[in-house]
């Protein structure tokens, strides 16, 4: 399992963050968050986020 992030914490990378339970169990629910934006409130108290699918950039487009 990867590093977990608390609601309200700024996202270190853009991508899909899965909501995990208080003991690390997966919920299957994901939120898309942009780097530097705060992670949204979870559905239930004690839940956190895990980065499951970071956004992949192809570099500078059109150059």
HELIX and SHEET records of a PDB file:
SHEET    1   A 4 UNK A   4  UNK A   5  0                                        
SHEET    2   A 4 UNK A  48  UNK A  54 -1                                        
SHEET    3   A 4 UNK A  15  UNK A  20 -1                                        
SHEET    4   A 4 UNK A  26  UNK A  33 -1                                        
END                                                                             
